Amino acid sequence: MVRKWLLAGALALSGIALSGVSSVLHAADDVTIQLKWVTQAQFAGYYVAQDKGFYEEAGLNVTIKPGGPDIAPPQVIAGGGADVVVDWMPSALASREKGVALVNIAQPFKRSGMMLTCRKDSGITSPEDFKGRTLGVWFFGNEYPFLSWMSSLGISTEGGDGVTVLKQGFNVDPLLQKQADCISTMTYNEYWQVIDAGIAPEDLLVFKYEEQGVSTMEDGLYVLEENLDDDAFVDKMARFVAASMKGWEYARENADEAADIVLENDASGAQTEKHQRRMMGEINKLTEGSDGKLDPADFERTVETLLSGGSDPVISKKPEGAWSHVVIDKALSM
């Protein structure tokens, strides 16, 4: 009887020990990602990866933090509020030059969605017709492709014989109210807001920055440079990137479901099914063909655009160490 009791006790203790080992082996690593803007299909890959369990399968517990007009991802990560952020390369490079050493570890977006959208009744038919017109331009780092474009055309941005620049908010009112002949739009968002406001596509003329040769890289994943010296952090980010790219792939193959997942995560309730499904289709065009690895040629093109952006460029010199393939190479091998 004593021997049976001892055996039972030993088995119980063994079970506890094995359970403890198991919980240690399966403990998930925490990752917080800060988005560049509010919850929308622009970030579907991350929401899909979370919803479909891709992060969990990678041993990660991921917190997705929506952005907004008053949230700057570089400031969030510098303050310890995130492990990784989504940002546009002009913003990231500007932050790096100012002391926040951001490094691009993956580039899910292969193409730019930025456009200048004009009313046809303005009489504009080509970029040469911009002279003497009022153009709506986003600032906060988004103006540099525009300034570079105007510089390449030899058009002043100081008014007069050049163009008058209207500092545009994140809306399409200047075009609707005819305060500007053209405004800044994204292929997946503001352009469709113009359409939904009642202006027909045939009454608009769009100039895609990419087709003008002045596009810059948009939604990339950035971390603090110092963290890349930590092998455990690199491994965690590699698993995060691999799972995220799996999420983007799923979003391309299941666009409507991906849009629905985004809507389920929209705590504000501001998004609509029509807009998010349409946005998802446009976003998929920008991520298509990307395995997440930044092409150095795309980086160089972005830098050249920023350096030639008028009299006050976003960066004063070519940055060094602003991107790394150490994470994405490990992610692609998983």
Sequence and secondary structure as in RCSB ss.txt:
>XXXX:A:sequence
MVRKWLLAGALALSGIALSGVSSVLHAADDVTIQLKWVTQAQFAGYYVAQDKGFYEEAGLNVTIKPGGPDIAPPQ
VIAGGGADVVVDWMPSALASREKGVALVNIAQPFKRSGMMLTCRKDSGITSPEDFKGRTLGVWFFGNEYPFLSWM
SSLGISTEGGDGVTVLKQGFNVDPLLQKQADCISTMTYNEYWQVIDAGIAPEDLLVFKYEEQGVSTMEDGLYVLE
ENLDDDAFVDKMARFVAASMKGWEYARENADEAADIVLENDASGAQTEKHQRRMMGEINKLTEGSDGKLDPADFE
RTVETLLSGGSDPVISKKPEGAWSHVVIDKALSM
>XXXX:A:secstr
 HHHHHHHHHHHHHHHHHHHHHHHHT  EEEEEE SSSSSGGGHHHHHHHHTTHHHHTTEEEEEE   TT  HHH
HHHTTS SEEEE HHHHHHHHHTT  EEEEE    S  EEEEEEGGGT  SGGGGTT EEEE  TTSSHHHHHHH
HHHT  SSSTTS EEEE  SSSHHHHTTS SEEEEETTTHHHHHHHTT  GGGEEEEEGGGGT     SEEEEEG
GGGG HHHHHHHHHHHHHHHHHHHHHHHSHHHHHHHHHHT TT    HHHHHHHHHHHHHHHTT  S   HHHHH
HHHHHHHTSSSS S SS  SS B SHHHHHHHT 
